Amino acid sequence: MSRIIEMAWEDRTPFEAIQTLYGLSEPDVILLMRSNLKSKAFKNWRARVSGRASKHLALRNPDISRGYCKTQYKIRANKGR
């Protein structure tokens, strides 16, 4: 449940990825979010994802094929160890 909520909040994770992994359609995710978030958090989430191209594969720029920003996971240098 927590991973689905996390994926729903992520800007670059499309609803189709959640459906592929967990079998939940976009309306199912909306119901899940409504029942597991506080009212204000749900409203903020809905405002954030409504119409967002990155949350829908059909609207997404075809040049974006990864689920995260390339600078999100930085390799840390092993300093002096």
C-alpha positions in Angstrom: 0.0 0.0 0.0 2.7 2.5 0.9 4.6 1.8 -2.3 1.5 2.5 -4.4 1.0 5.8 -2.5 4.7 6.7 -3.0 4.4 5.9 -6.8 1.2 7.9 -7.1 3.0 11.0 -5.5 6.0 10.6 -7.8 5.8 13.0 -10.8 7.5 10.7 -13.3 5.7 7.5 -12.4 2.7 7.1 -14.8 -0.5 5.5 -13.7 0.1 2.8 -16.3 3.2 1.7 -14.3 1.0 1.3 -11.2 -1.5 -0.7 -13.2 1.2 -3.0 -14.6 2.8 -3.7 -11.2 -0.2 -3.8 -9.0 -3.3 -4.1 -11.2 -4.8 -0.8 -10.1 -6.3 1.5 -12.7 -6.2 5.2 -12.4 -9.7 5.4 -10.8 -8.6 2.6 -8.4 -5.5 4.6 -7.4 -7.7 7.7 -6.9 -10.0 5.7 -4.5 -7.0 4.3 -2.7 -5.5 7.8 -2.2 -8.8 9.2 -1.1 -9.2 6.5 1.6 -5.6 6.6 2.8 -4.7 10.3 2.8 -6.0 13.2 4.9 -8.6 15.3 3.0 -6.1 18.2 2.4 -3.3 15.9 1.3 -5.7 14.2 -1.1 -6.8 17.5 -2.6 -3.2 18.6 -3.0 -2.4 15.3 -4.7 -5.3 15.6 -7.1 -4.4 19.1 -8.0 -0.9 18.0 -8.6 -1.6 15.1 -10.9 -4.7 16.3 -12.7 -3.7 16.9 -16.3 0.0 16.3 -15.6 1.6 14.8 -18.7 4.2 12.8 -16.9 1.4 10.8 -15.0 -0.1 9.6 -18.3 1.9 7.7 -20.9 -0.3 9.0 -23.7 0.5 12.6 -22.8 4.1 12.0 -21.9 7.0 13.2 -24.1 8.3 10.1 -25.9 11.9 11.2 -25.1 11.3 10.4 -21.4 11.8 6.7 -20.9 13.0 6.5 -17.3 11.0 6.8 -14.1 13.3 9.2 -12.3 15.4 12.3 -12.9 18.9 11.4 -14.0 20.3 13.6 -11.1 18.0 12.0 -8.5 20.4 9.2 -7.7 23.9 10.6 -7.4 26.9 8.4 -7.0 28.8 9.4 -3.9 32.5 9.4 -3.9 34.1 7.2 -1.2 36.2 10.0 0.5 39.2 8.7 2.3 37.8 5.3 3.1 
